[in-house]
Amino acid sequence: MVKGGWVYMTSDRYRGGIYTGVTVHIQRRIWQHREGTGSLFVRKYGFTRLVYAERYDQIEDAIRREKAIKKWRRDWKISLIETMNPEWEDMFERLGGVM
């Protein structure tokens, strides 16, 4: 039974394009994106830098949050990212790193 989940945002560079996704296992999902086996959109645009992540106890809450963020204006997303990660550094290592 799936319980928790993550909402995350990836980018190709500082203040570059932004991809918003949801997953149960953040390390595995970012690894997939980096290996080119994740989303086709991420692969096409090289959004492999994890710049934002939120953890939820219930996957349904994470899905709701992802859907809401995807409707946001770009400047709102940038503001959210920069509250946690002002330099847009890759957070992958902070969350456990390589698989």
N, C-alpha and C positions, 0 to 999 in steps of 0.2 A: 504494500500500500504506500503510495506516494504521499508525503506530508509537505515538507518545506520546499522552497524554491527561491530563485534569484531573478531579479530584473537587472540587466546590465546594459552598458553602452560601450561600443567600440568605435575607434576612429583610425584614420590612416596617419594623422599627424596632429600637432597642436592646432586646435580650432578648425580642423578639417571636417570632412564628412562624418556623419554620426549614424550608427546603426543601433537600434534598440531591440533587445531580445529578452527572452525568458527561458529559464532552464532549471532543472532539478539539481544538476551537478555542474557548478560553475567552472571548475578546473578542466573537466572533460570537454565542456562545450568550447571554451576558449582554445584549448588544444586542437579541437576539430577545425575551428576557424583558421588557426595558424597552419594546419596541415592541408588546408584546402578542401576538407571534407564536410565543412559546415554549410551554412547558407550560400547559395549561388551569388547573391547580392554582395555578401562579405568577400567572397573569393574574387569577384569581378573588380571591386573597388579597393581591395587590400585593407579592409577595416580589421586589423588584427591587434591593435593596441587597446587593451582593456582600460577604459578611462573612468568608469563608474560602475558601482555594484551595490545593490540593496538586497538584504536577506529577509525572507518572510517565513513565518512558521507554517503557513498553509500555501500550497501552490496556487490555489484559487485566488488568493490575495495578490500574489505575484503577477498572475495573468491579468487581473483587473488593473493593477498599477501599470503594467506594460502597455496595455491598450490605451490607458489615459495618456501616458507620456507620448505615445506615437501620434496623438492628436495635437500635441503642443507645438507652439511656434519654436523655431530654431533658437532664438535668443533665450527662451525659457530653459531649453535643454542645456545650453551652454552655461547658464547661471547655475543650474543644478549640478552639473559636472564640477564646476569651479568651487562650489561649496565644500566638496570633498577632495578635489584634486586640481588646485589652481594652475599647476604647470602641465596638466594633461599627461602626467607620467604613466607609464605602463604599470598597472596594478597587479598584473598576473602573478609576479613573484610574492607579493604580499598575501595573496590568497592560496598559497601552497605551491605555486610554480609548476614545473614540468610534470608530465604524467609518467 
